[in-house]
Each structure stands twice: as structure tokens, then as C-alpha cells.
Amino acid sequence: MRLFNRQKVLLNTIEELNEKNINSRRAIVKSMFLLKEEHGIAEEMPFYHFFAYKQGPFSHLCFDDLRKLRDNNLIDDEETTITSQGREALNEVGRKHNQIIKTMLSTFPDEKKITDYVYQKYPEYTVKSELIEQKLMKSLPGFFTIGYEGKDIDQFLNALVGNKIELLIDVRRNPFSMNFAYIKDALQKKLKNLGIDYLHIPELGIESEERKNLNTKADYEELFAKYRQTLPLKEVYITRIIELGTTKRIALLCFEADCNFCHRGEVAKVIKSRKHEVINL
């Protein structure tokens, strides 16, 4: 297995945790979180992103990497302990960040101390946690839009949780993506685990054929001019969105990172014209 730099750090961190007799996926994930937040590791390489989940900060990509390390016999079946093959792999690639990892772990004798520290210092990552009692606080309703272009699923979910989104409204004609995490069923499952509802309104989407050969701003302006002409015929869907957005925090989803190059931006303009603020995430 050819290791990415983040996977080298992950494997090295598991080794150092094991040296302290800590064998826990929770401790592994929290350690990677602290390396990112407090030790500048993400400034050196593409690294993990995190969002608030059932046990605090969580990363799907980190869990995917744990499975890959397990499948290649570099860690054990429980995904908590380095194997002899894992040590050999580190001997070959080197332990470039070993001192940083040791420094990060130096004040934590066990998993509980790591978790307690993260929970105390980063409460924004505990808002979905099942390990502590959650205070029921109703957020003000509002309208948002978000595109997943350039975002891994952890970044995307962090944006939703951080902005207290309660309902994601998918305005893609076809809820499919080359990034499988954003295919309708997979995305809906991840949202459900976070207590975020999902609604697909394909009627507000644009056919794939019409989205081909969009190379310039003028191409997009022509497309959106045609799209705006269809919106009066879709009034029932826009009215439904406005009704939902006045009772809960909703986000319109499509692909493009910049809403000015996405039809969700045109829907947002209609919402704004009816005296509602719309925030682009």
C-alpha cells in the first residue's frame, strides 16, 4: 500500500498511542483533530476535516483511511493497534512527524483525558455529541445556499452543522455525483445521522443537456436568462421553500461552489425579492 502523507501521520499516531497503552478509535480521531487544530499539520499536507458528530469531532475520511490500513494489515481488525507490518511500513517511509505527535500526546495519559480536553476547548464540535447532555435550543429560521464543489463530505457537513441547518433542499435535477458521498441516498443517510432532514425538488433543477459547454460568464448568463423564464411556472415549489424557510433553517443544495454560477442563485434571488435574507455558505 502506497501511503499518503496523512495516512503516514495516522499510522504513526496509532503507534504512539499504542506506546501509551491507548487502543481506541475515538482517541485516534481526537488525536488527528488536535494535530490539525493545534499543531499545524494541515498546513503541510492535505489533511482531514472534521464536523460535530455523536462523539465529538469526526472525519469520514479518517475512518475510511483506518479501514484501508486495516485491509492492508497495517493495523488490526479493531482498527486501533498497529501491526508488525505497520511498523515495517513506517520504518520504510520514515516518521517525519513523530516528534509533533509525541508532543501532542505528552499531556494525555489516557483516552478520557484526550476526549475531555477536546470537549472543553472545542465545544462547537460537541453540539451533536451523545456523550454529554444537550440543551435544546431553537435557532432562528433562515435561508442559506451551499455548493459541494471542492468540499469533501466532512467539510460539507461541518458547514451545515456549524450553521445549524435543519433541512437540506436538493435542487439538482439528477441527485448524482462522481463523488459518491453526494449521491442522494448516501447523502441522505449521512444527514439523517446528524438530525438534518433532506428534501429533493428536481423540478427546480436544470437538465444535464442544458448544462453542457458552459465556458464563459456569458454562457451562464444565457442559461440563467432561460431558467428565469421558467420560474413563474414553478411558483408552487418556490412558495414551498419560502414556507419552510420561515419556520426552520434551510439550505439549497447544488454543485457549484459559487452561487453566481449556479441556478440555486436564481432561486435565491426570488427569495430575496420577497424580503428574505439568503446567506451563501
N, C-alpha and C positions, 0 to 999 in steps of 0.2 A: 504494500500500500504506500503510495506516494503521499506524504503528509503535507497539508497546507500549513502555513505558519501558525494559524490559530489552533490547528489540531496538535501541533508540537507543543504549544503552550498548555493546551488542555491535558495532554498526556503527562507532561512534566508536572502540572499542578496535581494530578491524581497521584503521581509518585510521591510528591512532597506531603500530601495529605495522608497517604498511607504510612509515611515515616512517623507521623504523629498519631498513628492508630485511628485515623478517621477514615471510615469507609462508608460514604454516603453521597448519593446523587445530589441531595439538597445542598450539602456542603460544597460539592464540586461547582454547582451552578452559582451559588452565592460567592464563591471564591473568584470565579470568572467575572462576575458582576463587579466585584471590588477592584480587580485588576483593571477593568475598563474605567471605572469611575474615579479611582484614586491613584492609579499608578501609570497612567498614560499609555497603556499598552495599545489602545486603539489608534493612537497617533502614529504607530509604527507599521500597522498592517490592517487589512480588512478584518474586522473582529465581530464579535457577537453584539446584537442589540437585544434589549430586554423590555418587557412590559409587565405590568402588575397582574399577578395571577394567584392561584389558590394557595401557594406557599411563598408569596413574595415575588421578587423579580425572577422572570422566567424567560428562556430563549428556546424556541423550537429548533433553531439551527444548532444550538449546543447539544440538545437531545439527539438530533439527527447524527451529529458527529460522534456522540457516545455509542450509538448503535453501530456506526461504521467501524469504530475502534474495536468494539466487541466482535463484530463479524469477521474481523481480520486477526482475532486472537491477541490483540494488544492489551485488552482489559478483559476481566472475567465476565461471566454471564450476567451477573448482577449490575455490571457497568459501574463498579465502584473501586475496583482493585486492579492495579497494573500487573501484567503477567511477565514472565521471563522474556517472552518475545517483545513485549512492550519496552522493557528496559534495554534490550538489544537495539531496538529501533531508535531509542533516544541516544544510545551510545554512538550510533551511526550518524544521526543528524545533528547531534550536539544539544546542549542545554543552555542555549543563549540567554534565556530569561530566568534561569534558575535562581539568581540572587534576588531578583524582583519578587519572585514567587515566595521565596523564603522570608523576605522582609514583610510581605503582605500577611503571611501566616504566623509571624513570630508572636503576636499577642493573642492568638486564638488557640487555646489548648484542646478545644473540642467543637463539635458541630453546633451545639447550643450557643456558644459564645459568638460564633460567626453569625448565626441567624439573629441573635439578639442585637448585635451591633448593626446589622443591615436594617433591621426593623426600626431601631431607634433613630438612626441617622437618615434613613430614606423612607419616611412614612408614605410618600406618594406612591411607592411601589407595594404598599400593603393594603391598598383600598379594596382589593378583591380577595384578600387572604382569608382562609378558613382557620388559620391558627390563632386568630385574635377575634374578639367580638367587634362586629362592625356597627357603627352608628348609622341609622337610617337617615340620610339627609337628601331631600329632594332638590335637584338642581333646577335652575330656571330653564324653561324651554327655549329652543332656538334652532336656527338653520345653519348648516355647515355643508361644505362640499369637500371631497377628497379624491385624489387620483392615486393609484398604486404604482404608477411608473417610477422606477428607480428605488422602490422601497421593498425590502424583504418583509416577510409576513410579521416579524417581530416589531419592526419599525412602524408598520401599518397599524397593528393592534395597539401599540403604545400611544399613537396619535389619537385613536378612538377612546381609549380608557382615560388618557390624560385630559381629554376634553369632555369627559362624562357623556359620551354619545350613548343613547338608549336604543336607537333604531337606525340601521343602515339601509338606505334605499338604493338599490342597484338599478341604474338607468341604462345599462348596456342592453342592446338588442339581444345579443347572444352572450350569456354569462360564462364564457370560456376564455381561458388564457393559456399561453405557453408556460407560464409559471403556474403549476398545478395547484398551488395554495390558494389561488384566486378563482378557481373554478367553483361554480355555485355551491355544490354540495359540500366540498371541502371547506370553503369559506364559511358557509352557514353553520357547520359543525363547530368551528373554532369560535365563532361569535356566540353561539349558544352556551359554550363553556364559560364565557365571560358575562353571561346575562344580557347580551346585546341581541335585540330582535333583528330579523332580516326580512326585507320585502323587495321582490323583484317586479319592476314595472317595465317590461320590454317594449310597451307601446311608446315610451318616450325615447327609445333608442334610435340609432341610425343604422340602416342596412350596411353590411360589410362592403358591398359593391360600391356604395357611395363614398366610402372612406378611403378608397384606393387613390394613389397618385396625388396625395396631398403634400406638396413640396414647399409651397410658399405661403406667406400670410394671406395673399390674395386668394389662393386656393381654399383656405379655411373660411375666409370671409364669404366667398361664393357659396360654399356648403352651408354655412350657418344662415345665410340670407334665405336659402331654400327651406331650411329647417324652421326658421321663424314663421314662414308662411303656413306651416302645418300645425303650429301650436294652438291656434284657435279651435282646431278640430280635436285637440287633446285636453281641452279645458277640464274635463272631469278628473283627469289624473293630476293635473297641477292643483286643482282645488283640494283633492285628497291630500296631497303633500302639505299644503298650507294648513289644513286642518290638523294634521299630525304634528307639524312643527310648532303649532301654538299650544300643544299640550305636553310635548316631550322634546328632548334634544335629538335632532335627526341629522344625518349626513347623507348627501347624494354621492353615490359612487360611480366612477368610470375609470378609464385607464390613464389618460394624460395627466401628468403632474401639474401642468399649468392649465387652469380652468379656462383661460382665454383661447386655448386651442382644443377645447372640448365642448361638446354640446350641453354638458351639465351647466356650463357657464351661461348658456342661453336660458335654461330653465331658471337659474338663479336670478337672472335679470328680471324675469317676470315676477318672481317672488319679491325682489327688491322694489319693483314698481308698485307693489301693493303694501308698501310701508313696513317691510320686514327686513331686518339686517341679515346678511348672509356672510359667513366667515369662511374663507378658503384655507383649509389645513395643508 
